[in-house]
Amino acid sequence: MHDNNKAALFILDDNEQYAELLKEFAEQANWQADFETNVVSFLTQEFPTCDALVLDLFMPDFDGIEVIRMLADRGHRRPLILVSGFDKKVLHSAEQLAKAHDIEVLATLTKPIEMQSFIELLNRVSVSLNQPKYPKTVKQQYSPEEIEAGLRNHEFVLHYQPQICLTTNKINSVEALVRWQHPKDGLVYPDQFISVVEKHNLIELMTQEILNISVKESSAVIQSSLEVSLSINVSADNIIALSLPEQLKALTDKNHLAPHNLTLELTESAVMGELTSSLDVLNRLRMKGFHLSIDDFGTGYSSLQQLYQAPFTELKIDRQFVSSMLFDEEAMIIVKICIMLGKMLNMNIVAEGVENLETLHELQHLGCNFAQGYAIAKPMAVNDLIRWAEQW
């Protein structure tokens, strides 16, 4: 029977002695605990009522990876504590798999588990379980017709997130991020409309609107004596439009913006889609003076091929690695390699997703050129950006 005053832990481990030991540790930490050694029984019975599940990855019949997949398929998304005596890399990869299935991983532990560290972990989890839970806001679904009308009515706005130079501490650039100032729903973020835009061929219309706004507003920034360049995101559809370099040059000329003050950010997948057309467009953009940034570096399929073939001037290290680098050794190694690679290819290196000062200082120490993230500033409207820059 479940004691409502105690947090409940369930242990799935084929080694009965070890499962018994973890059960004892959990009870010392004032948890209610139970275990199962037979994976088939666990999967065929009703899912146990628990606050966390300890899962051994290396078991006969069904391994822990299969169990994660089956739990996700059945909608059982209890937080996991992953355990393995097999291989740290497998443990790390299993954590990524669980997260991809939207299952929280509280910790990864290697066998043999030290009693004191296990009890301390359960104590920390107990504290977080007692924190008030806020209901998730339900996201509004918008039709392609509503979004297109919003674009044609110029309801979309841009917020700008600053990038700072890690050697001078000066503002170097701002990234333009699109928002929808909805007449009824207020400020709507991209996760509520961007997939519809991409699916229903509205990306060209949206990019044109973003370009128009950003280039016009950059004139206001220049007039405020704030010397920064501007970065905007472009999609695969834009990069295979052969007329883009000429259109962009005409737009910047009209608004008195020098092409070298505009950086176009592309994801790796955008370049790979139609390689011949995209290399044509990218080279002509560079020849007209625009800068090119490879965004989310390290998350695509052919990162090195992109750097070899396309004329990029900037490499952006993906936030997934930057936000984990202080506590994840493999993420730290990837960040170091990206910085070294960028330097050797004579590219600027930008770390995105910098959430705290410790990460910022570590990036400075590693020789990264630029950083952006909430540790510096959140995205803001152009007038707020000008005021913020005056204070910075």
Backbone hydrogen bonds in HBPLUS format (Angstrom, degrees):
<---DONOR---> <-ACCEPTOR-->    atom                        ^
c    i                          cat <-CA-CA->   ^        H-A-AA   ^      H-
h    n   atom  resd res      DA  || num        DHA   H-A  angle D-A-AA Bond
n    s   type  num  typ     dist DA aas  dist angle  dist       angle   num
A0006-LYS N   A0003-ASP O   3.07 MM   3  5.63 161.1  2.11 116.8 122.6     1
A0032-GLN N   A0007-ALA O   2.82 MM  25  6.08 167.8  1.84 163.8 167.2     2
A0051-ASP N   A0008-ALA O   2.73 MM  43  5.23 164.9  1.75 137.1 142.3     3
A0009-LEU N   A0032-GLN O   2.76 MM  23  6.13 161.9  1.79 164.8 171.2     4
A0034-ASP N   A0009-LEU O   3.10 MM  25  6.59 143.1  2.24 152.0 163.2     5
A0010-PHE N   A0052-ALA O   3.07 MM  42  6.52 159.7  2.12 155.5 161.9     6
A0054-VAL N   A0010-PHE O   2.77 MM  44  6.16 161.6  1.80 159.5 165.3     7
A0011-ILE N   A0034-ASP O   2.88 MM  23  6.26 151.5  1.96 143.8 153.3     8
A0036-GLU N   A0011-ILE O   2.85 MM  25  6.34 146.7  1.96 165.0 175.0     9
A0012-LEU N   A0054-VAL O   2.80 MM  42  6.01 167.9  1.82 164.3 167.6    10
A0056-ASP N   A0012-LEU O   3.08 MM  44  6.31 164.0  2.10 178.0 173.6    11
A0013-ASP N   A0036-GLU O   3.17 MM  23  6.54 149.0  2.27 156.4 164.6    12
A0019-ALA N   A0015-ASN O   2.92 MM   4  6.19 161.9  1.95 157.5 163.4    13
A0020-GLU N   A0016-GLU O   2.88 MM   4  6.06 157.7  1.93 150.1 155.8    14
A0021-LEU N   A0017-GLN O   3.00 MM   4  6.24 153.0  2.08 142.7 150.2    15
A0022-LEU N   A0018-TYR O   2.94 MM   4  6.27 162.2  1.97 155.5 158.8    16
A0023-LYS N   A0019-ALA O   2.96 MM   4  6.14 151.6  2.04 144.1 152.5    17
A0024-GLU N   A0020-GLU O   2.96 MM   4  6.29 153.4  2.04 147.2 153.9    18
A0025-PHE N   A0021-LEU O   2.97 MM   4  6.34 159.4  2.01 151.0 156.6    19
A0026-ALA N   A0022-LEU O   2.90 MM   4  6.11 161.0  1.94 149.2 154.2    20
A0027-GLU N   A0023-LYS O   2.98 MM   4  6.25 154.9  2.04 147.8 154.5    21
A0028-GLN N   A0024-GLU O   2.99 MM   4  6.28 146.1  2.11 146.9 156.2    22
A0028-GLN N   A0025-PHE O   3.13 MM   3  5.13 121.3  2.50  93.6 108.3    23
A0029-ALA N   A0025-PHE O   3.11 MM   4  6.50 135.5  2.32 139.9 152.1    24
A0029-ALA N   A0026-ALA O   3.02 MM   3  5.03 127.5  2.30  94.0 108.4    25
A0031-TRP N   A0026-ALA O   2.94 MM   5  5.26 156.8  1.99 141.7 143.0    26
A0030-ASN N   A0027-GLU O   3.00 MM   3  4.86 152.1  2.08 104.0 106.7    27
A0042-PHE N   A0038-ASN O   3.04 MM   4  6.34 160.2  2.08 150.9 156.9    28
A0043-LEU N   A0039-VAL O   2.91 MM   4  6.19 156.4  1.96 153.5 159.2    29
A0044-THR N   A0040-VAL O   2.95 MM   4  6.11 137.2  2.14 145.1 156.8    30
A0045-GLN N   A0041-SER O   2.95 MM   4  5.97 139.3  2.12 149.5 157.5    31
A0053-LEU N   A0079-PRO O   2.93 MM  26  6.33 157.2  1.98 158.1 165.7    32
A0081-ILE N   A0053-LEU O   2.87 MM  28  6.12 151.2  1.96 147.7 146.6    33
A0055-LEU N   A0081-ILE O   2.91 MM  26  6.17 159.8  1.95 151.2 156.9    34
A0083-VAL N   A0055-LEU O   2.94 MM  28  5.97 159.6  1.98 151.2 148.0    35
A0057-LEU N   A0083-VAL O   2.88 MM  26  6.15 161.8  1.91 176.5 177.3    36
A0064-GLY N   A0057-LEU O   2.80 MM   7  3.82 171.0  1.81 120.4 121.9    37
A0062-PHE N   A0060-PRO O   2.69 MM   2  5.62 124.0  2.00 118.2 101.4    38
A0067-VAL N   A0063-ASP O   3.15 MM   4  6.51 153.2  2.22 146.4 154.6    39
A0068-ILE N   A0064-GLY O   2.94 MM   4  6.21 155.2  2.00 147.3 152.6    40
A0069-ARG N   A0065-ILE O   3.14 MM   4  6.49 161.2  2.18 148.7 153.1    41
A0070-MET N   A0066-GLU O   2.94 MM   4  6.20 161.1  1.98 151.6 156.8    42
A0071-LEU N   A0067-VAL O   2.83 MM   4  6.03 158.6  1.88 154.7 160.6    43
A0072-ALA N   A0068-ILE O   3.01 MM   4  6.22 161.1  2.04 149.0 154.0    44
A0073-ASP N   A0069-ARG O   2.92 MM   4  6.17 158.8  1.97 149.0 155.1    45
A0074-ARG N   A0070-MET O   3.06 MM   4  6.25 143.3  2.20 142.2 150.8    46
A0076-HIS N   A0071-LEU O   2.84 MM   5  4.99 149.9  1.93 155.5 150.8    47
A0075-GLY N   A0072-ALA O   3.04 MM   3  5.04 158.4  2.09 103.4 110.0    48
A0080-LEU N   A0104-GLU O   2.85 MM  24  6.27 162.1  1.88 154.6 159.0    49
A0106-LEU N   A0080-LEU O   2.71 MM  26  5.79 151.5  1.79 157.7 167.7    50
A0082-LEU N   A0107-ALA O   3.00 MM  25  6.40 146.4  2.11 164.3 159.4    51
A0109-LEU N   A0082-LEU O   2.73 MM  27  6.14 163.5  1.76 163.1 168.9    52
A0084-SER N   A0109-LEU O   3.05 MM  25  6.61 147.3  2.16 154.4 164.6    53
A0111-LYS N   A0084-SER O   3.04 MM  27  5.81 151.5  2.12 114.1 121.0    54
A0091-LEU N   A0087-ASP O   3.08 MM   4  6.41 157.8  2.13 151.4 158.0    55
A0092-HIS N   A0088-LYS O   2.89 MM   4  6.17 156.6  1.95 149.0 154.9    56
A0093-SER N   A0089-LYS O   2.88 MM   4  6.07 157.7  1.93 145.3 151.7    57
A0094-ALA N   A0090-VAL O   2.79 MM   4  5.97 154.9  1.85 150.1 157.0    58
A0095-GLU N   A0091-LEU O   3.10 MM   4  6.35 146.1  2.21 140.6 149.2    59
A0096-GLN N   A0092-HIS O   3.19 MM   4  6.58 151.3  2.28 143.1 150.1    60
A0097-LEU N   A0093-SER O   2.95 MM   4  6.29 151.9  2.03 147.3 155.5    61
A0098-ALA N   A0094-ALA O   2.95 MM   4  6.22 162.8  1.98 150.9 154.3    62
A0099-LYS N   A0095-GLU O   3.06 MM   4  6.30 163.3  2.08 149.1 153.5    63
A0100-ALA N   A0096-GLN O   2.90 MM   4  6.13 148.0  2.01 142.9 152.2    64
A0101-HIS N   A0097-LEU O   3.08 MM   4  6.43 134.3  2.29 141.9 154.1    65
A0101-HIS N   A0098-ALA O   3.02 MM   3  5.10 130.9  2.27  96.8 110.4    66
A0103-ILE N   A0098-ALA O   2.89 MM   5  5.14 159.3  1.93 141.2 142.1    67
A0102-ASP N   A0099-LYS O   2.85 MM   3  4.81 155.6  1.91 106.7 110.8    68
A0118-PHE N   A0114-GLU O   3.12 MM   4  6.31 153.6  2.19 155.1 163.1    69
A0119-ILE N   A0115-MET O   2.96 MM   4  6.25 160.6  2.00 157.4 162.5    70
A0120-GLU N   A0116-GLN O   2.94 MM   4  6.16 159.3  1.99 147.6 153.6    71
A0121-LEU N   A0117-SER O   2.98 MM   4  6.11 151.1  2.06 138.2 146.0    72
A0122-LEU N   A0118-PHE O   3.01 MM   4  6.34 161.7  2.04 149.3 153.4    73
A0123-ASN N   A0119-ILE O   2.91 MM   4  6.18 149.6  2.00 147.1 156.2    74
A0124-ARG N   A0120-GLU O   3.00 MM   4  6.29 153.4  2.07 146.5 153.0    75
A0125-VAL N   A0121-LEU O   2.94 MM   4  6.25 158.2  1.99 152.5 159.1    76
A0126-SER N   A0122-LEU O   2.89 MM   4  6.07 154.1  1.95 145.2 152.0    77
A0127-VAL N   A0123-ASN O   3.18 MM   4  6.47 155.0  2.25 144.6 149.9    78
A0128-SER N   A0124-ARG O   3.15 MM   4  6.50 160.8  2.18 148.9 153.5    79
A0129-LEU N   A0125-VAL O   2.89 MM   4  6.15 147.5  2.00 150.1 159.7    80
A0130-ASN N   A0126-SER O   3.21 MM   4  6.46 137.8  2.40 141.1 150.8    81
A0130-ASN N   A0127-VAL O   3.17 MM   3  5.34 133.0  2.41  98.3 110.5    82
A0131-GLN N   A0128-SER O   3.19 MM   3  5.20 157.0  2.24  99.6 106.6    83
A0147-ILE N   A0143-SER O   3.10 MM   4  6.43 163.4  2.13 155.2 159.5    84
A0148-GLU N   A0144-PRO O   2.88 MM   4  6.01 162.3  1.91 147.6 152.9    85
A0149-ALA N   A0145-GLU O   2.97 MM   4  6.12 158.5  2.02 144.4 150.4    86
A0150-GLY N   A0146-GLU O   2.93 MM   4  6.17 153.0  2.00 144.0 151.8    87
A0151-LEU N   A0147-ILE O   2.91 MM   4  6.24 149.3  2.00 149.4 157.6    88
A0152-ARG N   A0148-GLU O   2.93 MM   4  6.21 161.4  1.96 152.0 156.8    89
A0153-ASN N   A0149-ALA O   2.85 MM   4  5.99 137.8  2.03 143.1 154.9    90
A0155-GLU N   A0150-GLY O   2.87 MM   5  5.17 173.8  1.87 163.2 161.6    91
A0154-HIS N   A0151-LEU O   3.14 MM   3  5.08 158.6  2.19 102.3 107.1    92
A0181-GLN N   A0155-GLU O   2.97 MM  26  5.48 149.8  2.07 146.7 149.0    93
A0157-VAL N   A0179-ARG O   2.85 MM  22  5.31 158.1  1.90 141.8 149.3    94
A0179-ARG N   A0157-VAL O   2.88 MM  22  5.31 156.4  1.93 157.4 156.0    95
A0159-HIS N   A0177-LEU O   2.89 MM  18  5.24 168.0  1.90 151.9 155.1    96
A0177-LEU N   A0159-HIS O   2.75 MM  18  5.24 165.6  1.77 161.4 166.4    97
A0160-TYR N   A0380-MET O   2.61 MM 220  5.12 164.8  1.63 141.9 139.7    98
A0380-MET N   A0160-TYR O   2.98 MM 220  5.12 150.2  2.08 115.2 121.1    99
A0161-GLN N   A0175-GLU O   2.98 MM  14  5.20 158.6  2.03 140.8 145.3   100
A0175-GLU N   A0161-GLN O   2.89 MM  14  5.20 163.8  1.91 141.2 142.9   101
A0163-GLN N   A0173-SER O   2.72 MM  10  5.17 150.5  1.81 158.4 151.9   102
A0172-ASN N   A0163-GLN O   2.86 MM   9  5.75 165.2  1.88 151.5 156.6   103
A0164-ILE N   A0371-ALA O   2.92 MM 207  5.58 157.3  1.98 157.5 158.8   104
A0371-ALA N   A0164-ILE O   3.05 MM 207  5.58 147.2  2.16 146.1 156.3   105
A0165-CYS N   A0170-LYS O   2.80 MM   5  5.47 163.1  1.83 161.2 165.7   106
A0169-ASN N   A0165-CYS O   2.78 MM   4  5.05 138.6  1.95 135.3 145.8   107
A0166-LEU N   A0369-ASN O   2.78 MM 203  5.56 177.4  1.78 153.6 154.3   108
A0229-SER N   A0172-ASN O   3.18 MM  57  6.61 163.8  2.21 138.6 140.1   109
A0174-VAL N   A0229-SER O   2.94 MM  55  6.46 142.6  2.09 149.3 159.7   110
A0231-SER N   A0174-VAL O   2.81 MM  57  6.05 157.2  1.86 159.1 158.2   111
A0176-ALA N   A0231-SER O   2.81 MM  55  6.05 170.9  1.82 174.2 171.1   112
A0180-TRP N   A0188-VAL O   2.94 MM   8  4.91 166.8  1.95 147.7 150.9   113
A0182-HIS N   A0180-TRP O   2.98 MM   2  5.50 124.1  2.31 107.0  90.9   114
A0188-VAL N   A0180-TRP O   2.79 MM   8  4.91 161.0  1.82 142.0 148.7   115
A0182-HIS N   A0186-GLY O   2.82 MM   4  4.87 136.8  2.01 146.3 136.8   116
A0186-GLY N   A0182-HIS O   3.16 MM   4  4.87 138.5  2.34 130.7 129.5   117
A0192-GLN N   A0189-TYR O   3.00 MM   3  5.93 167.4  2.01 130.8 134.9   118
A0193-PHE N   A0190-PRO O   2.91 MM   3  5.32 165.6  1.93 116.8 121.7   119
A0194-ILE N   A0190-PRO O   2.76 MM   4  5.21 172.9  1.76 160.4 159.5   120
A0197-VAL N   A0193-PHE O   3.02 MM   4  6.27 157.3  2.07 154.6 161.8   121
A0198-GLU N   A0194-ILE O   2.99 MM   4  6.25 159.2  2.03 150.3 154.6   122
A0199-LYS N   A0195-SER O   2.98 MM   4  6.07 156.2  2.04 141.8 148.8   123
A0200-HIS N   A0196-VAL O   3.00 MM   4  5.99 148.8  2.10 148.5 154.8   124
A0202-LEU N   A0197-VAL O   2.96 MM   5  4.81 164.4  1.98 156.7 153.7   125
A0206-MET N   A0202-LEU O   2.94 MM   4  6.21 159.8  1.98 153.9 160.4   126
A0207-THR N   A0203-ILE O   2.82 MM   4  5.97 164.9  1.85 150.5 154.6   127
A0208-GLN N   A0204-GLU O   3.01 MM   4  6.13 157.7  2.06 144.1 150.2   128
A0209-GLU N   A0205-LEU O   3.07 MM   4  6.31 152.8  2.15 142.9 150.1   129
A0210-ILE N   A0206-MET O   2.85 MM   4  6.15 159.7  1.89 154.9 160.8   130
A0211-LEU N   A0207-THR O   2.81 MM   4  6.01 163.0  1.84 152.5 157.1   131
A0212-ASN N   A0208-GLN O   2.96 MM   4  6.13 162.5  1.99 145.0 150.0   132
A0213-ILE N   A0209-GLU O   2.96 MM   4  6.19 167.1  1.98 152.4 155.6   133
A0214-SER N   A0210-ILE O   2.83 MM   4  5.90 171.1  1.84 155.4 158.2   134
A0215-VAL N   A0211-LEU O   2.93 MM   4  5.88 165.8  1.95 150.3 154.6   135
A0216-LYS N   A0212-ASN O   3.15 MM   4  6.16 158.8  2.19 140.5 146.8   136
A0217-GLU N   A0213-ILE O   2.79 MM   4  5.97 168.4  1.80 159.2 163.0   137
A0218-SER N   A0214-SER O   2.85 MM   4  5.88 139.3  2.02 139.6 150.3   138
A0219-SER N   A0216-LYS O   3.10 MM   3  5.45 138.2  2.28 102.7 113.9   139
A0220-ALA N   A0217-GLU O   3.04 MM   3  5.13 120.2  2.41  95.8 110.0   140
A0221-VAL N   A0217-GLU O   3.11 MM   4  6.51 149.5  2.20 144.3 152.9   141
A0222-ILE N   A0218-SER O   2.89 MM   4  6.15 158.5  1.94 147.5 152.7   142
A0223-GLN N   A0219-SER O   2.94 MM   4  6.17 156.2  2.00 146.4 153.0   143
A0224-SER N   A0220-ALA O   3.14 MM   4  6.34 128.9  2.41 134.1 146.4   144
A0224-SER N   A0221-VAL O   3.09 MM   3  5.14 134.7  2.30  95.5 108.3   145
A0226-LEU N   A0221-VAL O   3.35 MM   5  5.81 154.7  2.42 164.3 157.1   146
A0225-SER N   A0222-ILE O   2.97 MM   3  5.24 156.6  2.03 112.6 116.9   147
A0230-LEU N   A0261-ASN O   2.78 MM  31  6.10 166.3  1.80 156.1 157.4   148
A0263-THR N   A0230-LEU O   2.68 MM  33  6.02 166.1  1.70 161.7 165.3   149
A0232-ILE N   A0263-THR O   2.94 MM  31  6.46 153.9  2.01 164.6 172.3   150
A0265-GLU N   A0232-ILE O   2.73 MM  33  5.82 174.0  1.73 156.1 157.2   151
A0234-VAL N   A0265-GLU O   2.97 MM  31  6.04 165.6  1.99 164.3 161.1   152
A0239-ILE N   A0235-SER O   3.15 MM   4  6.45 155.0  2.22 147.9 154.7   153
A0241-ALA N   A0238-ASN O   3.04 MM   3  5.23 158.0  2.09 106.0 112.7   154
A0244-LEU N   A0241-ALA O   2.99 MM   3  5.64 170.4  2.00 125.6 128.7   155
A0247-GLN N   A0243-SER O   3.05 MM   4  6.24 166.3  2.07 160.4 164.8   156
A0248-LEU N   A0244-LEU O   2.87 MM   4  5.93 166.4  1.89 162.9 165.9   157
A0249-LYS N   A0245-PRO O   3.00 MM   4  6.12 154.6  2.06 141.9 149.0   158
A0250-ALA N   A0246-GLU O   2.96 MM   4  6.15 159.8  2.01 149.4 154.5   159
A0251-LEU N   A0247-GLN O   3.00 MM   4  6.21 152.7  2.07 143.9 151.5   160
A0252-THR N   A0248-LEU O   2.96 MM   4  6.20 162.2  1.99 151.2 155.3   161
A0253-ASP N   A0249-LYS O   2.94 MM   4  6.05 158.2  1.99 147.6 154.1   162
A0254-LYS N   A0250-ALA O   3.02 MM   4  6.13 158.7  2.07 143.1 148.8   163
A0255-ASN N   A0251-LEU O   3.21 MM   4  6.43 143.5  2.35 140.2 149.1   164
A0257-LEU N   A0252-THR O   2.85 MM   5  4.87 173.4  1.85 145.1 146.6   165
A0256-HIS N   A0253-ASP O   3.18 MM   3  5.03 165.7  2.20 104.8 107.3   166
A0261-ASN N   A0258-ALA O   2.85 MM   3  5.54 162.0  1.88 124.7 130.9   167
A0262-LEU N   A0259-PRO O   2.99 MM   3  5.44 159.8  2.03 120.2 121.6   168
A0291-HIS N   A0262-LEU O   3.06 MM  29  6.26 168.6  2.08 156.1 156.4   169
A0264-LEU N   A0291-HIS O   2.90 MM  27  6.26 163.7  1.92 148.5 147.4   170
A0293-SER N   A0264-LEU O   2.85 MM  29  5.98 169.5  1.86 151.5 150.8   171
A0266-LEU N   A0293-SER O   2.90 MM  27  6.21 166.6  1.92 165.1 166.4   172
A0295-ASP N   A0266-LEU O   2.65 MM  29  5.41 166.3  1.67 146.0 149.5   173
A0270-ALA N   A0267-THR O   3.09 MM   3  5.34 128.8  2.36 101.4 114.5   174
A0271-VAL N   A0268-GLU O   3.17 MM   3  5.44 123.7  2.50 101.4 114.1   175
A0272-MET N   A0268-GLU O   3.15 MM   4  6.44 154.9  2.22 149.6 156.9   176
A0273-GLY N   A0269-SER O   3.22 MM   4  6.25 141.5  2.38 145.9 152.4   177
A0278-SER N   A0274-GLU O   2.89 MM   4  6.01 169.4  1.91 165.8 169.2   178
A0279-LEU N   A0275-LEU O   2.94 MM   4  5.99 157.9  1.99 148.8 153.9   179
A0280-ASP N   A0276-THR O   3.16 MM   4  6.34 152.1  2.24 144.0 151.5   180
A0281-VAL N   A0277-SER O   3.01 MM   4  6.32 165.4  2.03 156.2 158.6   181
A0282-LEU N   A0278-SER O   2.81 MM   4  5.91 168.6  1.83 152.9 156.8   182
A0283-ASN N   A0279-LEU O   3.06 MM   4  5.97 162.9  2.09 141.3 145.8   183
A0284-ARG N   A0280-ASP O   3.21 MM   4  6.41 158.6  2.25 145.1 151.0   184
A0285-LEU N   A0281-VAL O   2.92 MM   4  6.14 150.1  2.01 151.0 159.8   185
A0286-ARG N   A0282-LEU O   3.05 MM   4  6.30 159.2  2.09 148.3 153.1   186
A0287-MET N   A0283-ASN O   2.97 MM   4  6.20 154.6  2.03 145.0 152.4   187
A0288-LYS N   A0284-ARG O   3.08 MM   4  6.26 129.7  2.35 134.9 146.6   188
A0288-LYS N   A0285-LEU O   3.18 MM   3  5.20 135.2  2.40  94.4 106.7   189
A0290-PHE N   A0285-LEU O   3.10 MM   5  5.57 147.6  2.21 156.6 147.2   190
A0289-GLY N   A0286-ARG O   2.90 MM   3  5.07 155.2  1.96 104.6 112.6   191
A0313-THR N   A0292-LEU O   2.80 MM  21  5.41 164.7  1.82 147.1 152.2   192
A0314-GLU N   A0292-LEU O   3.09 MM  22  6.28 138.2  2.27 154.6 153.7   193
A0294-ILE N   A0314-GLU O   2.92 MM  20  6.29 162.0  1.95 150.9 150.8   194
A0316-LYS N   A0294-ILE O   2.98 MM  22  6.07 170.7  1.99 159.0 156.4   195
A0299-THR N   A0296-ASP O   3.26 MM   3  6.06 153.3  2.33 147.4 147.2   196
A0297-PHE N   A0316-LYS O   2.88 MM  19  5.75 153.6  1.95 175.3 175.8   197
A0305-GLN N   A0302-SER O   3.03 MM   3  5.26 117.6  2.43 104.0 119.9   198
A0306-GLN N   A0302-SER O   3.04 MM   4  6.38 151.5  2.12 157.5 166.3   199
A0307-LEU N   A0303-SER O   3.19 MM   4  6.59 159.8  2.23 150.8 155.3   200
A0308-TYR N   A0304-LEU O   2.99 MM   4  6.17 148.6  2.09 144.6 153.4   201
A0309-GLN N   A0305-GLN O   2.95 MM   4  6.09 155.2  2.02 150.4 155.9   202
A0310-ALA N   A0306-GLN O   2.90 MM   4  5.66 167.6  1.92 153.7 157.7   203
A0312-PHE N   A0310-ALA O   2.95 MM   2  5.78 139.9  2.11 100.5  91.4   204
A0348-ASN N   A0313-THR O   3.03 MM  35  6.44 162.7  2.06 151.4 148.1   205
A0315-LEU N   A0348-ASN O   2.80 MM  33  6.20 160.0  1.84 165.5 171.7   206
A0350-VAL N   A0315-LEU O   2.87 MM  35  6.19 166.0  1.89 155.3 158.8   207
A0317-ILE N   A0350-VAL O   2.77 MM  33  6.18 153.8  1.84 161.1 169.9   208
A0352-GLU N   A0317-ILE O   3.41 MM  35  6.29 170.9  2.42 156.4 157.7   209
A0321-PHE N   A0318-ASP O   3.12 MM   3  5.87 138.8  2.29 118.7 126.1   210
A0322-VAL N   A0318-ASP O   3.30 MM   4  6.59 165.3  2.32 146.4 150.7   211
A0323-SER N   A0319-ARG O   2.83 MM   4  5.69 172.8  1.83 151.8 154.0   212
A0324-SER N   A0321-PHE O   3.28 MM   3  5.34 137.7  2.47  96.5 107.9   213
A0325-MET N   A0321-PHE O   3.05 MM   4  5.86 119.1  2.44 144.5 158.2   214
A0327-PHE N   A0324-SER O   3.15 MM   3  5.90 145.1  2.28 121.9 130.1   215
A0328-ASP N   A0324-SER O   2.87 MM   4  5.54 129.5  2.12 159.1 172.0   216
A0332-MET N   A0328-ASP O   3.03 MM   4  6.34 157.2  2.08 154.7 161.6   217
A0333-ILE N   A0329-GLU O   3.02 MM   4  6.31 153.3  2.09 144.2 150.9   218
A0334-ILE N   A0330-GLU O   3.07 MM   4  6.33 156.8  2.12 145.8 151.3   219
A0335-VAL N   A0331-ALA O   3.00 MM   4  6.29 157.2  2.05 150.0 156.0   220
A0336-LYS N   A0332-MET O   2.98 MM   4  6.24 163.3  2.01 152.6 156.8   221
A0337-ILE N   A0333-ILE O   2.95 MM   4  6.20 158.1  2.00 149.6 155.5   222
A0338-CYS N   A0334-ILE O   2.92 MM   4  6.13 159.1  1.97 150.0 155.7   223
A0339-ILE N   A0335-VAL O   3.04 MM   4  6.29 158.8  2.08 151.4 156.6   224
A0340-MET N   A0336-LYS O   2.98 MM   4  6.21 164.3  2.00 149.9 154.3   225
A0341-LEU N   A0337-ILE O   2.80 MM   4  5.92 163.0  1.83 153.1 158.1   226
A0342-GLY N   A0338-CYS O   2.90 MM   4  6.01 166.2  1.92 148.7 152.6   227
A0343-LYS N   A0339-ILE O   3.04 MM   4  6.22 160.1  2.08 148.8 153.9   228
A0344-MET N   A0340-MET O   3.01 MM   4  6.23 159.8  2.05 148.3 153.9   229
A0345-LEU N   A0341-LEU O   3.02 MM   4  6.25 139.6  2.18 146.4 157.3   230
A0347-MET N   A0342-GLY O   2.81 MM   5  4.99 173.9  1.81 154.0 153.0   231
A0346-ASN N   A0343-LYS O   3.04 MM   3  4.97 159.5  2.08 104.8 108.7   232
A0370-PHE N   A0349-ILE O   2.95 MM  21  6.21 160.2  1.99 163.9 165.1   233
A0351-ALA N   A0370-PHE O   2.95 MM  19  6.34 159.8  1.99 140.1 142.9   234
A0372-GLN N   A0351-ALA O   2.96 MM  21  6.39 150.3  2.05 166.2 167.4   235
A0354-VAL N   A0372-GLN O   3.06 MM  18  5.92 174.5  2.07 136.9 137.3   236
A0375-ALA N   A0354-VAL O   2.98 MM  21  5.89 167.4  1.99 152.5 148.7   237
A0360-LEU N   A0356-ASN O   3.21 MM   4  6.53 158.3  2.26 144.5 150.9   238
A0361-HIS N   A0357-LEU O   2.85 MM   4  6.08 161.9  1.89 153.6 157.0   239
A0362-GLU N   A0358-GLU O   3.02 MM   4  6.22 153.1  2.09 143.5 151.1   240
A0363-LEU N   A0359-THR O   2.93 MM   4  6.17 155.0  2.00 151.2 157.5   241
A0364-GLN N   A0360-LEU O   3.04 MM   4  6.35 150.5  2.13 144.9 153.0   242
A0365-HIS N   A0361-HIS O   2.98 MM   4  6.23 158.6  2.02 145.0 150.8   243
A0366-LEU N   A0362-GLU O   2.94 MM   4  6.21 142.3  2.08 142.3 152.7   244
A0368-CYS N   A0363-LEU O   3.05 MM   5  5.45 162.7  2.08 160.2 156.5   245
A0367-GLY N   A0364-GLN O   3.09 MM   3  5.26 150.8  2.18 102.7 111.7   246
A0376-ILE N   A0373-GLY O   2.95 MM   3  5.67 155.0  2.02 119.2 126.4   247
A0377-ALA N   A0373-GLY O   3.00 MM   4  6.20 158.8  2.05 158.9 157.2   248
A0385-LEU N   A0381-ALA O   2.88 MM   4  6.13 150.3  1.96 153.9 163.8   249
A0386-ILE N   A0382-VAL O   3.06 MM   4  6.37 155.8  2.12 148.1 152.9   250
A0387-ARG N   A0383-ASN O   3.14 MM   4  6.43 160.2  2.18 144.1 149.1   251
A0388-TRP N   A0384-ASP O   2.77 MM   4  5.95 159.8  1.81 150.4 156.9   252
A0389-ALA N   A0385-LEU O   2.85 MM   4  6.02 160.2  1.89 152.2 157.3   253
A0390-GLU N   A0386-ILE O   3.20 MM   4  6.43 145.7  2.33 140.3 148.4   254
A0391-GLN N   A0387-ARG O   3.34 MM   4  6.72 148.0  2.45 144.2 151.6   255
A0391-GLN N   A0388-TRP O   3.06 MM   3  5.27 122.5  2.41 100.1 114.0   256
A0392-TRP N   A0388-TRP O   2.93 MM   4  6.22 153.5  2.00 151.7 160.1   257
